[in-house]
Every structure is written in C-alpha cells, then in structure tokens.
Amino acid sequence: MSSQGVKLHVQDTYVVMDNGILQVTISNPGGIVTGIQYNGIDNLLAVENNEVDRGYWDLVWNFAGSKGTKGKFDRIEATSFEVVVENEDQVELSFTRTWDQPLEGKAVPLNIDKRFVMLSDSSGFYTYAIYEHLKEWPAFILDRFRVAFKLRKDKFHYMAMADNRQRFMPLPDDRLPYRSQTLAYPEAVLLVDPLEPEFRGETQLRAEHICVEYEYFQNLIPDFVQVDDKYQYSCENKDNRVHGWICNDPPVGFWQITPSDEFRSAGPLKQNLTSHVGPVTLAIMHSVHYSGEELLLKFGTNEPWKKVFGPIFIYLNSLSDPEDDPRSLWEDAKDQMRTEVEGWPYTFPASEDFPQSDQRGNVSGRLLVKDRYVCNENKPAKGAYVGLAPPGDVGSWQSEVKGYQFWTKADEDGYFCINDIRTGDYNLYAFVPGFIGDYRYDVIITPSAGYDIVLGDLVYEPPRDGPTLWEIGVPDRTAAKFYVPDPSPMLINKLYVNHPDRFRQYGLWERYAELYPDGDLVYTVGVSDYKKDWFFAQVTRKNDDHTYRGTTWQIKFKLDRATKETDTYKLRLALATAHDAELQVRVNDEANSFLFSTGQIGHDNTIARHGIHGLYRLYNVDIPGNLLLKGDNTIFLTQQRSTSPFQGIMYDYIRLEGPASFNGNKKP
C-alpha cells in the first residue's frame, strides 16, 4: 500500500486519521481509539468490546492519605477536541479534560491532554499525553497510568516480546471459570479445558486426574495443564522496547514501540507488564508493580507538577509475500524499533512541552571503581549503568517517580555519554555490576540546551571495611544466579522450560518446602555452590493447619585465626527484593537475641509475580570479634514474618569482611 498523504475526517462522534496505509478512528471528544483498519481487516481492535474498552489511556488514583495501592480506576475520557496540526504530511489531534473545583472528590485533579499523531508514509501512529497538576489544587495519589490496546481475539494468537520470549497464546475464553482453575491469585489460572488443540495435548486427560509423580511427567511437558499469568511476561524498562501480537490470517503484526525511557518511573531496572492474554498490549508509563507503596506518586498541597508521557508508536506491519513465515513480522518490528530509537527525540510533536534535540543537553564522562581489596589501581566501571535523575539521596533514582530519568551503559573502559537530556537539575547516579552499593555524584548537574557537559573521571568507592573472608553470589541486583528449581509438572508455562528466565514459572515458592522437607537451608562456605545450594528466595513454610512459619537459613564457615574483642567484622547483605519481610541476623547461637534486624521491609510482591528482583536494599552489619570463634562459626538468617506464602526476601549477594588488620587477602 502507498501513502496518499494524511487526511482527517471529523464527524460528530468520531475523528478518523487516514494516510492510505491505515485508518484510525477515535471517539469525539472522548479520545478513545475505537477502530484501526489495516491490510484488509476492517478493525484490528476487539470488536466484541464496548467502544470505550478497545484503545485508551487509563489511570488509577486515590485521595491523599489513602492506604495501600488500590484506588479509583479512570479510563480517561476527554471532554474537548482540537485539531493541532493538519496538513498532508502530518495530523496531530488533542483530546483534553480540564479539572476545576466542582470536580473535587469526583475526578483526579489533573489537566490531561491526550495527543494522537499520524504521519504520511508511516505504517502506524503515535500517542502521548501531558499531565498537569496546578499548585492550588488538592493533594492526591497516583497508582498507575498506561496506554492499553485490546485486539481481536479471533485474529491475534501469537505474542512476541523478545527473541526468546514469544509463543502461541491461550484464548481469553480459556481463562473462563469453567475452563480454568484460579490459582493463588486471580491473575494466575490453570488451563484445564482449553479451546485450542495446542493446549489440550494428545491424551485429553483433565488436570484433576493427573498423577503428580514428577518422573512420570518430566518428558511430557503436558500442554493441557499449562499456567497462564500475565506477570510471567513482565520486562525491565531497559529491555522494554517493542512487544506485540501477530495475526496469521491475513499476516499482520500489531506492535507497541517505546523508543525512550525518559518518562518512565524508577529507572532502567523497573519491571512493568507488556502484552498478555486478551489479546492485550500495554504501554506502562508508571506502576507500583515490583515495588509497592514506595512508588506511589503522592502530591501534596501547593505542589505543581507537569510531565509529558510518550510518544509511543503503534506500528503495524504485514508480509510482502504471503508465503513467508508470519513470525518474520517480529524481525521487521525490531528493525522499526531501532529506527524509532535512532529518531528520538522526535521532531514532530507539536506540544511546546516536548523539547526537541536542539533544546536539550548532553553529559559525558568516565566512571572508575576504587576497591583497594580488589585492586590497588582504579578500574574502569565496565558495563556500569549511569543515569541522571532528580536530585536525591544515594540510590533514590529507583523510587523516583515524578521527574524524568536518562540512563546509558558505560563501555568497557568506563566511558559514558548521555544525550538529549531535558533541561533541569539532576544528580548523576550509577551502579556497577560486580560491586555492591550505589554511586552518586554530589554536584547538581544542570544541562543546558545545545551544550555538552564533560565531567571527566569520576571514582566510585563501593562499601568496604576489610578483606573478603567469603562471599555468596555475585552482585548484580537479582537472584537469578542462585538455584531456581523446576516447577511442579502441574504448573508449567512451556515457554520457560529450559529457558534463561526459568524463574518466571508459577509456584516456585512452594518448591522450597518440597526440597527442604526436614529443615531449612544450610550453606557451608567452601563446600556448597551458590548456583546449586542457595535457593533463590527465602520464603515461608506452610504448616499442616495451613498457617505459615518463618524460616532460618544457616551459613557455616571457618575462621583460621583467633579473633580479638576489639575486632569488628562486617557482614554485607545485599537484597534483590523483599515483601512484608523482616530479616534478623544471629551469630553462633540461634537462641540468642538477634544482632541485627531490618525491621519490616518491602512491598515488592516479587515472589508471587516471578520478578527475581524488586527494589535493591543494602544492609551493613557489624559483628563484634567476641562473637566469632577460631574454627567453626554459623550465621543465622531468619525471615520471621509469616502470614502468607509470598512473604520473604531474595538475596543479591552476601559477603563477610574481616577487620582491616586482616590484610592477608588483599590483592595486588
């Protein structure tokens, strides 16, 4: 198909953007996408749904002071419509909803401007939004906001979000109560009587009749007892560039492309939902998933705020040769994603709130690491993540939710360059794989339009008091390097069988008690292997009466010299995530009162949502020398909060450092 230039058709209740490649129908003045016509299909969106439930921006909000993360759902419907740009090269439409005092308590106190853009010769369209809270308006809380597109379930059955994360998906009907069994939470179901033959298997056995003997089923991987759970398709911001769906007849791809993370909350490691059974594709701008209440946007009185979210690109593609494999549409979508990334920041948005490249600045430099117990010289921070985020404490970027963030990855020599930064005040932050803790450059950085700031060499000194006596794991902010068990054969998602992301299988928390039926985990330094012997999550244990109890893990190690009472050892506990947990540390006697406690920590809910990490936490525990012995010693790690199966922690890395006088392990 060839472009005819962009044409706009304004009707009483609809607006249609048409460039000869596709036609997009939007409700007037609501700004809800009700139809997308492409490649001979009259509507790619879920025609069985009400028009307001097809393509839309939404949010969840609540009153100031409200507890928890449950709020009021608002599928944002605008009240006025305006044509911002209209010519043969481009159409840009604005759908706005303005807040005023009579709406207090009834609507979120925001001015919202939803924009839609279509360009000529473009096989897709863009959408972005501008949210604004004026100083005199009421305080409130924002939980999440996103763009959602619901596609035709009779057309789109194949989902792709990465080269190794794509598959033929169940139908939404397969999740109905009479075809599935709800598991520990509503999002996860067991498919017991699916419609699609792909998920039935050859034997037609029902799930409740299946023998649970693992040996019997380990070679079958039965399709007819698969789990469906949208959280199994979560993705870190840094990797969340393109995902979507493929229709086979006719071959059509529907893709959501996010070329930049600058408007997303909480930095590059924040995980968000992508696509899932529906078929649904999501562009998450902000959510509290894998972090909890710490990421709620809380606006006080007298707090003005304005932020642009997007643009994102909805890309449609088809095969030039109908005989080609429809899955090749994924490769084309990745190519288009790279084109969109290279074109950021876009030049076409008409809003003055979206600065173009010549209105932005750049920051560059080099990051080095100084750890005298690893090397006497400063080492390049190879592969470090370096970013600009609003000024805050060390590590505050991972819970920063109101401003913009700009991240890059340092090269092998530690050099970094962050381009196209919005003007404003920032701190420069970094974290370095292989080293614990966070770096912050304390000087406020204020990029100016069209100027480069060159910082030169910056040196990060990670926490360190003495030489390493032993360590468990490698510091990379996830628990993926530890032992992740096979799932129960009753609870398989076949996508993750023999997969690097095996931790995304459902129900792995239940395997702990099966693998350790008679006692909790004991790890012996110098004998045990953390890849095999350190379970990925310290979870609760279920009692016979269906209550739960906490667990205590032991680390056994030897000291080859006597300790002095004046000596102080340092235990570094880097946690990859925590959920309603309390970690207590005892030394050499489990009956003693604890030496250290984190107190109640975490609302990440990562264990249930297969996330392998949430918010990073680092604890530094002083161990007096008089508590340690020459010879055999034991550290007891107790996670004692225990009212559900999802409470617990995941470790990133554990290290015991000797006193500075123990310099025998110091490396040249």
N, C-alpha and C positions, 0 to 999 in steps of 0.2 A: 504494500500500500504506500502511496505517496502523499505528501502533505499538500494541503490546499491553502496553507496559511490558517491562522486561528480565527474561528468565527464564534460569536457569542449570541445566544438566543435567550432573551429574557422574557419569561412568561409570568403569569400572575402568581403561581405557586412553585415554579421551578426555574432554574437557570441551567442552561446547557453550554458547556465548553466543547468545541469540536475543532480538531485540527486535521480531519481527514484520516487520521490513524486510529483515533479513539474518540469517543464521546463520553463526557462525564456529566451526569445530571445531579444537581444539588438543590435541595429544598430552599424555597424563598419565603421568608427570610431566615429560616432556621439554620442553614448552613450544614445540613446533614446530606452526605453523599448517598443518594438513593439508587443510582444506577451507573454502571460502566459498560459501555458497548465496545466490543473489540473482536476482530478476527471472525466475524460472522456470528458471534454469540451476543444475543440482544442484551443480556445483563449478566455480568460475572458475579454480582453480589447475590446474597441469599434472598431470592425472590419469595421464599416462603415466610420470611420475617416481615414484621411491620417495617415501613419505610424508615422509621427513626432508629431501627436496630440493624443497620447494614454497614454504614461507614460514618464514623463520628469521633469527635473529641469527647472525652468524659473526665470527670474528676470525682474525688471523694473528699469531703470537708466536714468540719465539725466546729462547735462553739469553743472558744477559748476556755481552757481549764478542763476540757473533757479528757477522760482517761482511756487508754487503750488506742487501738488503731482502727476501730470500727467507726464509720461515720455515715454521712448522708451522700448517697450516690446522685450525681448530676450529669446526665447526658446533655452536654451543653447545647442548648438551642438558642440561637441568636434572635434578636428582635428587630434588627435593621440590616439592610443590604446596600452595598455601594460597589460600583464598578470603579476600580482604582486605575487600571491600565486596560486599554482596548485598542489594539492595532493588529495587523496581520502577523506580526512576529510574536506577540505576547498578549495574554489576558491575565489580569490579576483581579481577584474578587475579594471583598471584605465583608464578613458577616460578624456583626458586633452585638454585644449585650452589655449595657451600661447599668452599673449599680447606683442606687440612690437610697436615701434614708427610709422611705416607706418599705423597702425590701428587707430591712434588718430582721434577722431571725428566720427569713424565708429563703434567702438565696445567699450564696457565698459572696462576701464583699470584695468583688473583683470586677474591674472592667476587662472584658475578654474580647479580643479581636482575632477571629479565625480567618486565615488567608488561604486562598487556593490559586495556583498559578499553572497555566498551560502555555508551553512554547511551541512554535511551529517546528515541524520535523522531529518532534520528541515523542517517543513511544511511552508516554506516561504523564504524570502531573505531580506537582509539588504542593505540600501544605505546611504551614507554620502558624504560630499563634503568639500573640503578645498579651501577657497578663500584667495587670497593674492594680496596686493597692495604694490608695491615697492616704496621706498622713492622718487625716481626721477620721478615717473610717474605723469600724470596730475591729477588735482583736479576733483572731480565728486561727484554725489549724487546717493545714492541707495534708492529706494522707498520700494520695497518688493522683497522677494525671497522665493521660496517654491518648494515642490515636488507635482506634480499632477498626478493622475491616473484617466482615463476616462474608464468606464466599459460598457459592452454591455447593451444597453437599453432594449433588448428583454429578458434579463436574470435577471438583478438586479433591483428589485422594492421595497424592504423593507430596510429602513435605520435605523440604531441604533447608538446612541452616549451616551446614559445614560439609566438607568433602566426606567426612566420616560420620556425619550425623544427618542422615536422610533415610526416609523409608516410606513405604506404603502404609497409610494410617487407617485406624478403625473409623467407622462412621459415627456421627453423634448419636444415632439411634442405638448403637451398640452399648452406649452408656445408660440407656433407659433401665429402670429398676428391674423389669422382668427379663432383661438380657445381661445384666451385670450385677455384681455384688459390691456394695460400698465397703471400702477397707477402713483404715484407721481415721481417715478424714475424707470429706466429701469429694475432694479433687481426685482422689485415687480410687479406681474401681478395678475389679477383676472381671475380665470379659468371659462370661460363662456360656453364652449362647449368641455369639455374634452373627450378623447377617452375612458378612463377607466370607466366602470359602477360604480365603487366605488365612483367616484367623480361626477357622474351625478345626483344622487338622484332618487327618485321614480317618481317624478312628471314631469320631463323633461322640467320644466319651464326654460326659458332663463333669465339670470341675469337682463337684462334691463326691464323685465316685472314684477320684484318682487316688491311687496309693501314694503315700508321701515318701516312700523309700527313695532316697536321692539316687542310689546306684541304678535303680530301675529307669529313671527318667533322664539321667545326665546326658545320654546320647540322643534323646528325642527332641529336647527343647520344644515342648508342645506349644504350637501356635494357639491352641484353643484354651489356654489358661494364661493368657498374657495380661499384664497390668497396663492400664492407661492412666497417666498422671501428668498434667501439664507442667509440673515443676521439673520433670525429667528433661525438659527442653530449655531450661534456663541457660543464660550465657553471660559472661563478663562483658562489661561495656567495651573494653578494648578489642574484643573479638566480635562484637555485635554490629556488623556492618551490613549484612544482607541475609534475608531469610524469606521464605515464602512457600508457594504451592505450585504444583504442575497439574494441569488437566490433560488427559490423553486424547480426548475426542471432542473438538479438534485439539491438537497440541498447543497449549497456551500456558505461559508462566505468569504468575502474579507475585511480585516481589516488593518488599519494603526495604529501602536502602537508606541507611543513616550515615552520611559522609563525615560527620564530626560528632565528637562527644562534648563539645564545649558547653552545651546547655543541659547535659545530664548531671544528676546529683552524684556526689560521693566518690568521684574518681574512677580510675580505669579498672579496678577490681570489683566494683559493684556489680552484682548479678541482677538480671532482670529477665522476665518472661519474654518469649519470642513468638513462635507460632505453636498452635496446639489443635487438638481435635475440635472441630466445629463445622467446617474448617475456619480457623481464625488466624489472623496475623496482627501483631501488636507492635506499636512503637511506644515504648515506655519512656516517658520524659523524667518521671520521678516515681519512686515507690519505696515502701519500707521493708520489702522482702529482703531476707537475709541480714537484717539489721534491727528491725523493730522500732520502738518508740524513739530511739535516738535520732532517727532520720525524719521524724515528723517536722514539717515546716510550721513553726509556731510564730505567728505575727502578733506583736503587742500593739497597744495603743500608741499612736504617734510614730508609727513605723511605715514610712513609704517604701514601696518596692515595685520594680518593673523588670520584666525579663522576657526575652524572646526565646521561644522553643521551636527548634527546627531551623530551616526547612528540612523535611524528609522527602524522599522521592518514591512515588509509587510507580514501579516500572513494569510494563507488560511486554512480553516477547512471544514469538511464535516461530515455527520451523519454516525455513525456505523450501525444504524438501520434506514432504510428509512421511517419507520412508525413514528419515533419521530417527534416532532414539530420542524420545521426549526429554530424557534426563540431560541431554546436551543443553537444554534451556538453562540449567543451573550454571554451566560454564559461561554461557553468554551473560547471565545475571552478574556473575563475579567480574567479568570484563566491564560491564556497565558500572558496577560499584567502584571499580578503580578509576573510571572516568569521572564519576561524581566526586570522589575524594580529591582527585587532582584539580578539580574545578572549584574547590572550597577555598575561601568563602565565595559564595555565588555573587554574580554581578547583577542579577535580575530582580531581587526582591525590592519592591517599591517603598517599603516602610523605612523611615528615617532611623528607626530603632535597630536596624540591621546594618552594621558598618561593613563596607567593602574593604578589600585588601589594603588600599592606599590610606585608609582611615585606621589602620591597625599597626601594631609594632611587633618587633621580634626580640627575642632574648637568646643568647648563646653563651656557652662556657664549657668548662670541663670539670667533672666530678672525680675526685680521688678518694680512696679509703685508707685510713691510717689505723692499723691494729698491730701494735708492737709485738703481740704474741703470735702473730701470723707472719709478719714480715717487717724488717726494720725500715723499709722504704715505703713511701706512699704508693699504693697500687691503683691503677685505673679502675673505676667503678663500672666494669664491663656489664652491659645489659641492665644498668640501673634505670628505673622509672623516675623521670624527673618532670616536675609539673609546677605550674603556677595556679594558686588558688587564693581566695580571700585571706587576709591576714588572720592568723590564729595561733594556737599552741602547736607544739610538735605533733605531727600526725593528725591534726584536726581536719585535714582535707577529706578523710574517709567518712566524716559525718557532716561535712559542709554541704548545705542544701539550697542556699538562696542565691549564690553568685554563680559565676562562670569558672570553669577549670580548663586548663590547657596542658596536655601531657605529651611527652615523647619518650623514646627509649634511647639511652646513650649507646654509642658504638663500642667496639672492643677496646678503644683507648680512653673511654670515658667522656668523649666529646658529645655535646648535645646542642640542638638548635630547636627552639620552639617558635614557630612562625604564626603570623596572623592573629595576634593577641588583641583582644578588645582593650581599649584604654581603661585604666583604673588602677587601684592599689592591690598589690599581691605580695605574698611571701612565695619564695621558691622552696619546694619540698622535694624529697626524694626517698626512695628505699632501694636497697641493693640486694638482689638475690645472693644468698650465701652469707649474709651478715644480718644480725638482729637489729631491731630498732628502726627509728626514722630520723631523717636529716631535715633540718630547716635552716635556710639562710636568713639570718635575723633582720637583715636590712629590707625595708619595704621597697619593692620594685614597682615603678610606675611607667609602663610602656607608653610611648607617645606615637601618634600617627606618623607612619613613614620612617621611623627611626629604629636603629638596631642598638640594643644594649648588650655589650660584651662584658661578661662577668669575670673572665679569666679562670684560674684554677680555684676550685672550692674543695675543701677537705672535710670528709665525714669521719668522725671518730666514733665507731659503734661502742655501745656499753661494754666495758671490760675492766675488771679489777685485778685479775691474775691469770695464770696459765690454765688451759683446759685440762682438767683431770679426766673427764669423759663427756661424751655428748650422745644424744639420741636424736636421729633425724638430720635433716639439712634445712636451714632457714629459708623458706620460700613462701611463707604465709598460707600454705594449705596443708591439709592432712593427707594428700593424695599419695605421698611416698610411703605411708605406713600400710599395714596389712588390711586390705579391703576384701572381705570374703565373697564367695559366690552367693547369689541369692537363693532363697528357697525355690525349688523347682516349681512350686505353685505360684510364684510371684515374679515371673520373668518378663522383662521387656527385651525381646530378642535383639534389638538394636545394640544393646550394651553387653552382649555376650562376647567375651574376648576383645573388649574394647578398652582403650586408654581411660575412658571415663566410666569404668565399671562401678564407681561409687554412686552413679545415678540410678542403680537398681533400687527398687522399692523394698522396704522392710529389712534392710541390713542391720538395723539396731537390734532386731530380735535374734540375730545370729550370735551375738556376744554370749548370751546365756547358754546357747547350744554348744558353743566352742569351749566355754569355761563353766561346765555344769557343777563342779565341786568346789570352786574357789575362784577368786579374782586373779587378774593378770599379774604375773611375776616376771620381771625382766632382769637378767643378770648381765651386767656390763662385762664385755669381753667374751661372752659366750652367746648371748642372744643376738639376733639380727632384727633390726627395727622394721625391715621390709616384710618379715615373716612373723615376728613375735610381738609387735606392738599394734594392738587393734586400733583402727583408725579413729574410734570415738569412745570416750569413757562415758558410758550410758548407765542408766539404772537397771536393776534386775527385778523381774516380776516374781512376786510371791505366789504361793498356792492359792491364797484368798483374793488374788487379783489386785492386791496393793503392790507398791513398789518399794525398793530399798536402795540406798546409795551403794556405791562400790569403792573399794580401796585398792589401788594398784601399788605394787612394790617395785622399787629399783634397788637391786642388790649390787654392791661394789666393794672393792678392797682399797684400803689405803696402805701404802708400803712404808709409811713412816708415822711416828707418833705425832700427835697434834699438841699445840700449846693452847692454853686457855685464852691467851691474848690473840690467837689467830682468828681470822674471820674468813670463812668460805662464802662463796656467792653461788646461789642456785638461780639460774636464768630460766624462767618459764615463759615461753612464747606460745600464746594460744591462737589457733586459727579461727576459733569461734566459741561461743558459749550461749547456752539457752537456759535461763532461770536456774543457774547453777551456783554452787559455792565450792571452791577448791581449797582444801585445807592441807597443810604440809606438816608432817611429823617426822622426827629423826630418831631411828633406832629403838623406838618403843611406841607401838600403835596405841597403847593405853594412855600415853601422856597427853596432856592438853596440846593443842596444835601450836606450832611455832609461828605459823603464818596462815592467814585466811584472806581470800579475795573479797569476802562478803558476797552478797547476792549479786550476780553479774549476768548480763546478756538477755536479749530478747530476739536473738538471731533466727531461731527456728530452723536452723540449717540441717539438723539431723533428720527431721521429717521431710525436708524439701530437697534432699540429696545434693546439697550445695558444696560440700567439702571445705568450705570456709565462709566466714561472715566478716565481722569486724575483728581486726587484729588487736591483740592485747599483749603487753609485755610486763611481766612481774619479776622483780629482782629481790631475792630473799637472802638475807644474811643468816648464815649458820655459824654460831659460835663454835670455836675449836673444841670446847669441852664437851660438846655433844657427839663428836666423832671419835672413832677408835682406830688404832693401828690394827689392820686386818679387816674383818668383815663388818660392813655397815649396811643399813637399809634406810631408804627414804620412802615414806608412805604418802601417797597422794590420794586423798579422799574427796570424792564428789558426793556430798551428803544430802543434797536436796533431791526429793524422791516422791513426787506425786503423779508423775506421768512417764511414759516410755521415751519422751522426746527431750527430757532434761539431760543436760550433760555438756561436755566440752570436747573439742578436738584440739589436739596439740599440734603446733607447728614444729617446735624444736625445744629441747631441754639440754642445758649444759651446767656442769658443776665446775667452778673455777676455784683453784687453790689460792691461798694468800699470795701476795706479790712476792714474798720471800721464796715461794716455790717456783724458782725460775728455771728448773731443770727442763721443763717442756718448752721453754721459749725457743722459737725457731729463728735461725739467722736470716 
